[in-house]
């Protein structure tokens, strides 16, 4: 059947999710008419998978990187012809990440077929397998051809065929990246986690002991009218009772407090509360409990401290709000540092690895989602299963160390989203700064040029701080920020702490004056958003993000999405280009950056392949037509993970 077909659906049932630890139990194939379910515990499937690897064959799979990795691990065969209905569904959903794209959900929503998904967690080592499991396996592959046809119709109707091709061609690169993982020095990571946690505790101690820290009031206490606390009350009243029973208190019946206490104990119903109040009125005041230490992780308590300092409640205790009062009192600066350390402890501590660290290989296997966001960007992380490798602090890259005899080769696009913006809007000033692809000289420094124009200083006199400010403005405006959001972006991304809202408004106005086509684009998008309530946006490859209601996403979606399409195309070209060096492979895809691990002797060659792939991908998408913009890639060879 496989040899005579142009399209074949494939699904695997395995004994687990990790190909290194699990076996393939069943391989199901279908040409849309016939279905074969093959038990690999009893049949050799090598010939089948070799036939499926035929270049002119389309292999349908759902979540196809799973099938790719299992076949690759157990048979050494790379299925580079997979068309993934999961990726097609994400495109068909036009960026709506709230819609579920599991095979069961799609079979029900698109084909009105209910799959027996309880069998996903069944025991696939049973021999023989129950009929119910065999039927489930057959249905999984049966739904793929009609699902593919239906999704393909949507892809065609929404003009997303080009981006669908980019996604499916990139699948092998993503699958291999998931499979090989990333080498990491876990011991050093864990030691650093201990050090950061100690630093956090020491900061909390200094804050608590600081002369400027607001003191908490002691906690008022009320006597309990039984047990040891009741006895302590009697002693505080000057009575030498040995206990609190009626017998113990018999010698003190003439004492008004004891009399009231015994009357309270005998009382019932509504009379108890007044009698209890009488006892507490007669008793000496109970000493207050010492004030508890402030919990700086509690938003409520942080707001209490802020109220004592400022005289009013904060709207919230998020970092942008704390930053606003940083100059008013040392507490706010310390809280910002506390938040930073707390994030490192909670997110990048010893638990960061979750279930994804392999002790034998010394490698971590982050979760990667090929279409992980509404704009088409790659995402990373799966809560409780595998970590996110995309948002690592720069300080943590040093723990990723290439094994002995191996090196990392990393490269990232220089200001790719700003170049995309310049191209899309034909913004002449930006295009002039970057230059054309055929120019022999490097691109100009857009941040320096922007600083010089906005601040009216000579380019040679622009300081590092001024360039940093311009960088924050350029990138922030590219993301669709306004004057309200710009100060926080400048603080979190570039450490600029003192930008006021008034200054931000002046910077935004100056930026728009410098780049009028960007202002016109923003105004056009926001006008449509205001009038209609949502906007549709496309990347340069045709990826559709429909019905956007968020301001920033409405502006940034086609820019960020085009950059994502470029990087995925680069992964495909790089994956193919590395076939001459089979021990070299992509280990990470980080927004505008790719990281390759290779033998030390191959590092220079791999660097060339990497740079050419990234330039070719960007030129294919950005520079097929005028205006053309020069693309630059920064490449670095290192033993530890370093940004290009």
C-alpha positions in Angstrom: 0.0 0.0 0.0 2.7 2.5 1.0 4.7 1.9 -2.2 1.7 2.6 -4.4 0.4 5.7 -2.5 1.1 9.4 -2.7 -0.4 10.1 0.7 -0.3 7.8 3.7 -1.4 8.5 7.3 0.8 7.3 10.1 0.2 7.0 13.9 2.2 5.2 16.5 1.2 3.7 19.9 4.1 3.5 22.3 4.8 2.2 25.7 5.8 5.7 26.9 6.6 9.2 25.7 10.4 9.1 25.7 11.8 7.2 22.7 15.0 6.4 24.7 13.0 4.6 27.4 10.0 3.4 25.5 9.1 1.1 22.6 6.9 1.4 19.6 4.1 -1.1 20.1 1.8 -0.4 17.2 2.3 1.3 13.8 -1.0 2.2 12.1 -1.1 3.3 8.5 -3.9 4.2 6.1 -4.3 5.5 2.6 -7.8 6.8 3.3 -9.4 3.5 2.4 -7.5 0.6 3.9 -6.1 0.6 7.5 -3.3 -1.6 8.7 -2.4 -2.0 12.4 1.0 -3.6 12.8 2.2 -5.0 16.1 5.9 -4.3 16.4 6.3 -6.7 19.3 5.8 -9.4 16.7 6.8 -7.8 13.4 9.9 -6.1 12.1 8.8 -2.7 10.8 12.1 -1.5 9.3 10.9 -2.1 5.7 7.7 -0.2 6.5 9.6 2.9 7.8 12.1 2.8 5.0 9.1 2.9 2.5 7.5 5.7 4.5 10.7 7.8 4.1 10.3 8.0 0.3 10.8 11.5 -0.9 7.8 11.8 -3.1 5.4 10.4 -0.4 3.4 12.6 2.0 3.2 11.1 5.4 0.3 12.5 7.5 0.7 12.6 11.3 -0.7 14.6 14.2 1.9 16.0 16.4 4.3 14.5 13.9 7.5 15.3 15.7 6.5 12.4 18.1 6.4 9.9 15.3 9.6 11.4 13.9 11.6 11.0 17.1 10.4 7.4 17.8 11.2 6.2 14.3 14.5 8.0 14.3 15.6 6.6 17.7 14.6 3.0 17.0 15.4 2.7 13.3 17.7 5.6 12.5 15.3 6.8 9.8 14.4 10.5 9.5 10.9 11.0 8.1 11.4 14.3 6.4 8.1 14.2 4.5 5.7 14.5 7.3 2.7 16.9 7.0 1.5 17.6 10.5 -2.3 18.1 11.0 -1.5 19.7 14.3 0.4 22.5 12.6 -2.2 22.8 9.9 -4.9 23.1 12.6 -3.0 25.9 14.3 -2.8 27.8 11.0 -6.5 27.1 10.3 -7.4 28.5 13.7 -5.8 31.8 12.5 -3.7 32.4 15.6 -6.5 31.6 18.2 -4.5 29.7 20.8 -7.6 29.2 23.0 -8.8 26.5 20.5 -7.7 23.0 21.4 -5.9 21.2 18.6 -5.6 17.7 20.0 -6.5 14.9 17.6 -9.6 14.0 19.8 -10.9 17.6 19.8 -10.3 18.0 16.1 -11.9 14.7 15.2 -15.0 15.7 17.1 -15.1 19.4 16.0 -14.2 18.9 12.3 -15.4 15.3 11.5 -18.0 14.7 14.2 -16.1 11.6 15.3 -15.5 10.7 18.9 -12.2 9.0 19.7 -11.7 6.7 22.7 -9.0 8.9 24.3 -9.1 6.9 27.5 -6.9 4.5 25.7 -4.1 7.1 25.6 -3.2 6.1 29.1 -3.8 2.4 28.6 -1.1 -0.3 29.1 0.4 -0.8 25.7 2.7 -3.6 26.9 -0.2 -6.1 27.2 0.2 -9.0 24.9 -2.2 -9.7 23.3 -3.7 -6.2 23.2 -7.4 -5.9 24.0 -9.7 -5.3 21.1 -10.7 -1.9 22.5 -7.1 -0.7 22.2 -6.7 -2.1 18.7 -9.9 -0.3 17.6 -8.7 2.9 19.2 -5.4 2.7 17.4 -7.1 2.1 14.0 -9.5 5.0 14.5 -6.5 7.4 15.3 -5.1 6.8 11.9 -8.4 6.6 10.1 -9.4 10.2 10.9 -6.1 11.7 9.6 -6.9 11.7 5.8 -10.3 13.4 6.1 -8.9 15.8 8.7 -6.1 16.7 6.4 -8.5 17.3 3.5 -10.6 19.6 5.7 -7.8 21.5 7.1 -6.1 21.9 3.7 -9.3 23.5 2.4 -9.1 26.1 5.2 -5.4 26.7 4.6 -6.1 27.3 0.9 -9.2 29.5 1.5 -7.2 31.6 3.9 -4.1 31.9 1.6 -1.7 30.2 4.1 -0.2 27.6 1.8 3.2 29.2 1.8 3.4 29.4 5.6 2.1 25.8 5.9 5.0 24.7 3.7 7.4 26.6 6.0 6.0 24.9 9.1 6.0 21.4 7.7 9.4 21.6 6.2 10.8 22.8 9.6 9.3 19.9 11.5 12.4 17.5 11.2 14.6 20.3 12.6 12.3 20.7 15.6 11.9 17.0 16.1 15.7 16.5 16.2 16.1 19.5 18.5 13.7 17.9 20.9 15.4 14.6 20.6 19.0 15.6 21.3 18.3 18.1 24.1 20.9 20.5 25.5 24.1 19.6 27.5 24.1 21.3 30.9 26.2 21.4 34.1 23.4 20.6 36.5 25.7 20.6 39.5 26.8 24.2 38.8 23.2 25.1 38.2 22.1 23.7 41.5 24.9 25.3 43.4 24.0 28.7 41.9 20.4 28.1 42.9 21.5 27.6 46.5 23.6 30.8 46.3 20.7 32.9 44.9 18.3 31.6 47.5 20.8 32.5 50.2 21.2 36.0 48.7 17.4 36.4 48.7 17.2 35.4 52.4 20.0 37.8 53.3 18.2 40.6 51.4 15.1 39.9 53.4 17.0 40.0 56.6 18.6 43.4 55.7 15.2 44.7 54.8 13.7 43.6 58.1 16.6 45.1 60.1 16.8 48.3 58.1 16.1 51.5 60.1 13.7 52.7 57.5 11.5 49.5 57.6 8.0 50.1 58.9 7.4 48.3 62.2 4.4 46.1 62.5 2.1 46.4 65.4 2.0 43.6 68.0 -1.0 41.3 67.7 -3.7 41.8 70.3 -4.5 38.5 72.2 -7.6 37.3 73.9 -7.5 34.8 76.8 -8.9 31.3 76.1 -11.3 30.3 78.9 -10.0 26.8 79.2 -6.7 24.9 79.4 -3.3 26.3 80.0 -4.2 29.8 78.6 -7.0 30.0 81.1 -4.6 29.0 84.0 -2.2 31.7 82.8 -5.0 34.3 83.0 -5.7 33.3 86.5 -2.1 33.6 87.5 -1.9 37.0 85.8 -4.9 38.0 88.0 -2.8 37.0 91.1 -4.5 33.7 91.8 -2.3 30.7 92.7 -4.6 28.1 91.3 -3.1 24.8 90.3 -5.7 24.1 87.6 -8.9 25.3 86.1 -11.5 22.7 87.1 -14.3 23.6 89.5 -12.5 21.6 92.2 -9.2 23.5 91.5 -11.1 26.8 91.7 -13.2 26.0 94.8 -10.8 28.0 97.2 -11.4 31.1 95.1 -15.1 31.2 94.7 -15.3 34.6 96.3 -13.1 36.0 93.6 -15.2 37.9 91.1 -13.2 36.7 88.1 -13.5 33.0 89.2 -17.2 33.4 89.9 -17.8 34.8 86.5 -15.7 32.1 84.8 -17.6 29.3 86.5 -20.9 31.0 85.7 -19.8 31.2 82.1 -19.0 27.5 82.0 -22.4 26.5 83.4 -24.3 28.8 80.9 -26.0 27.7 77.7 -27.4 29.3 74.6 -27.7 33.1 74.3 -26.5 33.9 77.8 -22.9 32.5 77.1 -21.6 35.4 75.1 -22.4 38.2 77.6 -20.9 36.0 80.4 -17.8 35.4 78.3 -17.5 39.2 77.8 -17.8 39.7 81.5 -15.0 37.3 82.3 -12.6 39.0 79.8 -13.6 42.4 81.2 -12.6 41.3 84.7 -9.4 39.5 83.6 -6.1 41.4 83.2 -5.2 42.3 79.7 -3.4 39.5 77.9 0.0 40.6 76.7 0.1 41.0 72.9 2.0 38.6 70.7 5.2 39.8 69.1 4.6 41.3 65.7 5.2 38.7 62.9 7.9 39.4 60.4 6.9 41.0 57.1 6.3 38.6 54.3 7.7 40.4 51.2 6.1 37.8 49.0 2.6 38.9 50.0 1.1 41.6 47.8 -1.2 42.5 50.7 1.6 43.1 53.1 3.7 45.0 50.5 0.7 47.3 50.1 0.5 47.7 53.9 4.1 48.9 54.0 3.5 51.1 51.0 0.5 52.7 52.6 2.5 53.5 55.8 5.2 55.2 53.5 3.0 56.9 51.0 -0.2 57.5 52.9 -2.4 55.8 50.3 -3.0 52.3 48.9 -1.2 51.3 45.7 -3.4 50.2 42.7 -1.4 47.0 42.7 2.1 45.9 43.7 3.4 44.9 40.3 6.9 46.0 39.3 5.7 49.0 37.1 3.9 50.4 40.1 6.9 49.8 42.5 9.2 51.4 40.0 7.1 54.6 40.0 7.9 55.2 43.7 11.6 54.0 43.6 12.9 57.5 44.3 10.5 58.1 47.2 11.7 55.5 49.6 14.4 52.8 49.9 11.7 50.1 50.3 10.7 50.3 46.7 14.2 49.8 45.3 14.7 46.9 47.7 11.4 45.3 46.6 12.4 45.5 43.0 15.6 43.6 43.8 13.5 41.2 45.9 11.2 40.5 43.0 14.2 39.8 40.7 15.8 37.4 43.1 12.5 35.7 44.0 11.9 35.1 40.3 15.3 33.5 40.0 14.6 31.3 43.0 11.1 30.2 42.0 11.6 29.9 38.3 15.3 29.0 37.8 16.0 27.1 40.9 16.6 23.3 41.3 13.1 22.5 40.2 13.6 24.2 36.8 14.5 20.8 35.2 11.2 19.2 36.2 11.1 15.7 34.6 13.3 16.5 31.6 16.9 15.9 32.8 18.7 12.8 31.7 21.2 11.7 34.4 23.0 9.4 32.0 23.6 11.9 29.2 23.8 15.0 31.3 21.3 16.7 29.0 18.1 18.5 29.6 15.2 18.2 27.1 13.2 21.4 27.2 9.7 21.4 25.8 9.4 23.1 22.4 6.2 24.1 20.7 6.7 24.8 17.0 3.6 27.1 16.8 3.6 28.3 20.4 2.0 31.7 20.2 -0.7 33.5 18.3 2.0 35.2 16.1 3.5 31.9 15.1 6.6 32.2 17.3 8.2 29.1 18.8 7.5 28.6 22.5 9.1 26.5 25.2 8.1 24.9 28.5 5.5 22.4 29.7 4.4 22.9 33.3 5.2 19.9 35.4 7.0 18.1 32.6 9.8 20.1 30.9 11.4 23.5 31.3 11.3 26.7 29.2 14.7 27.3 27.6 13.7 30.5 25.8 13.4 33.1 28.7 16.6 32.2 30.5 18.4 35.1 32.2 21.7 35.8 30.5 23.4 34.8 33.8 22.2 31.2 33.3 23.5 30.6 29.9 26.9 29.8 31.3 25.6 26.5 32.7 25.0 25.1 29.2 28.4 23.6 28.5 29.3 21.6 25.4 30.7 18.1 26.1 34.3 17.3 25.8 35.5 17.6 22.2 32.4 19.6 21.3 31.5 23.2 20.8 28.5 25.5 20.5 28.0 27.6 17.4 25.4 30.3 18.0 24.0 33.0 15.7 21.3 35.6 16.0 19.8 38.0 13.7 20.8 41.7 14.2 17.6 43.7 14.9 15.5 41.5 12.7 12.1 42.8 13.8 13.2 46.4 13.1 14.4 45.4 9.7 11.1 43.7 9.0 9.3 46.8 10.1 11.5 49.0 7.8 10.7 46.7 4.9 7.0 46.4 5.5 6.4 50.1 5.9 9.0 51.3 3.4 10.4 53.5 6.2 13.1 55.3 4.2 15.2 56.5 7.1 15.5 53.0 8.6 16.2 51.5 5.2 18.9 54.0 4.6 20.5 53.2 8.0 20.5 49.5 7.3 21.5 49.7 3.7 20.9 47.2 0.9 21.9 43.5 0.7 24.6 44.1 -1.9 26.3 46.8 0.2 29.9 46.0 1.2 29.8 48.0 4.3 28.0 46.9 7.5 24.6 48.3 8.4 24.5 51.5 10.4 23.7 51.5 14.1 20.0 52.3 14.2 20.0 52.9 17.9 22.8 55.3 17.7 21.3 57.1 14.7 17.9 57.3 16.5 19.5 58.7 19.6 21.4 61.3 17.7 18.3 62.5 15.9 15.9 62.4 18.8 18.2 64.0 21.3 19.8 66.4 18.8 23.4 65.4 19.4 26.2 64.6 17.1 26.4 60.8 16.3 30.0 60.8 17.5 28.9 62.2 20.9 26.1 59.7 21.6 26.8 58.1 25.0 26.1 54.5 25.9 23.2 55.6 28.1 21.7 57.6 25.2 22.0 54.7 22.8 20.5 52.4 25.4 17.6 54.8 25.8 17.1 54.9 22.0 17.2 51.1 21.9 14.4 50.9 24.5 12.3 53.4 22.5 12.8 51.7 19.1 12.1 48.2 20.4 9.2 49.3 22.7 7.5 51.2 19.8 8.1 48.2 17.5 6.1 46.1 20.1 3.3 48.6 20.0 3.9 50.2 23.4 2.7 53.7 24.3 4.0 56.2 26.7 2.3 54.4 29.6 4.1 51.1 29.0 7.4 52.4 27.8 9.0 53.2 31.2 8.4 49.6 32.5 9.7 48.1 29.3 12.8 50.3 29.4 13.4 49.2 33.0 12.8 45.4 32.6 14.6 45.0 29.3 17.4 47.5 29.5 17.7 48.5 33.1 16.6 52.2 32.6 15.1 53.1 35.9 14.3 56.8 35.8 12.0 57.3 32.8 8.9 59.3 33.8 5.6 59.1 32.0 6.1 62.7 30.8 9.5 61.9 29.4 8.0 58.8 27.8 5.4 60.9 26.1 8.1 63.3 24.7 10.1 60.3 23.5 7.1 58.8 21.7 6.4 62.1 20.0 10.0 62.5 18.9 10.1 58.9 17.6 7.0 59.5 15.5 8.5 62.7 14.1 11.6 60.8 13.2 9.7 57.8 11.7 6.4 59.2 10.3 5.4 55.9 8.5 5.5 54.1 11.8 3.2 56.6 13.3 0.9 56.3 10.4 0.9 52.5 10.7 0.1 52.7 14.4 -2.7 55.2 13.9 -4.2 53.1 11.1 -4.2 49.9 13.1 -5.5 51.6 16.2 -8.3 53.4 14.3 -9.5 50.1 12.8 -9.3 48.5 16.3 -11.3 51.3 17.7 -13.9 51.3 15.0 -14.3 47.6 14.4 -13.2 46.1 17.7 -10.6 43.8 16.1 -8.2 43.6 13.3 -6.7 40.9 11.0 -3.0 40.9 10.3 -0.7 38.8 8.1 3.0 38.1 8.0 4.9 38.5 4.8 4.6 34.7 4.1 0.8 34.9 4.6 0.4 33.7 8.2 -3.0 35.0 9.3 -3.7 36.3 12.8 -7.4 37.1 12.8 -9.7 39.1 15.1 -6.9 40.6 17.2 -8.4 42.7 20.0 -5.1 43.5 21.9 -3.5 46.8 21.0 0.1 45.7 21.2 -0.5 42.4 19.3 -2.5 44.3 16.6 0.5 46.4 15.9 3.3 43.8 16.4 1.7 40.6 15.0 2.8 40.9 11.4 6.3 42.0 12.4 7.0 39.3 15.1 5.2 36.7 13.0 7.4 37.4 9.9 10.5 37.2 12.1 9.2 33.8 13.3 8.6 32.6 9.8 12.2 33.6 8.9 13.7 31.7 11.8 11.8 28.6 10.9 12.8 28.8 7.3 16.4 29.2 8.6 16.0 26.1 10.7 15.0 24.1 7.7 17.9 25.3 5.6 20.3 24.7 8.4 19.0 21.2 9.1 19.6 20.3 5.5 22.9 22.1 5.4 24.2 20.1 8.4 23.8 16.7 6.7 27.4 16.7 5.7 28.3 16.9 9.4 25.8 14.4 11.0 27.2 15.0 14.5 26.1 18.7 14.3 22.6 19.6 15.2 20.4 22.4 16.4 19.9 22.3 20.1 17.9 25.6 20.7 15.7 28.0 18.9 15.4 31.3 20.8 13.2 33.9 19.1 15.9 35.4 16.7 18.7 33.0 17.6 19.8 29.5 16.8 22.3 27.4 18.7 24.1 24.4 17.2 26.2 21.8 18.9 29.0 20.2 16.9 32.4 18.6 17.0 35.2 21.1 17.8 36.9 20.3 14.5 33.7 21.2 12.6 33.0 24.5 14.4 34.3 26.9 11.7 32.5 25.0 8.9 29.3 24.8 10.9 29.5 28.5 11.6 29.5 29.2 7.9 26.6 26.9 7.2 24.6 28.5 10.0 25.3 32.1 8.9 24.5 31.2 5.2 21.2 29.5 6.2 20.0 32.4 8.3 20.9 35.0 5.6 19.3 32.9 2.8 16.1 32.5 4.8 15.8 36.2 5.6 16.5 37.2 2.1 14.0 34.7 0.6 11.2 36.3 2.7 12.2 39.9 3.1 14.1 40.7 -0.1 12.2 38.9 -2.9 10.9 42.3 -3.9 11.8 46.0 -3.4 12.5 47.7 -1.1 15.3 45.4 0.0 17.1 45.7 3.4 20.5 44.4 4.4 20.3 41.4 6.8 23.1 40.8 9.3 23.8 37.8 11.5 26.2 37.7 14.5 27.9 34.4 15.0 30.0 33.1 17.9 31.8 29.8 18.6 32.1 29.0 22.3 32.4 26.3 24.9 29.5 27.7 26.8 26.3 29.1 25.4 27.0 32.7 24.4 24.8 35.1 22.5 26.1 36.1 19.1 
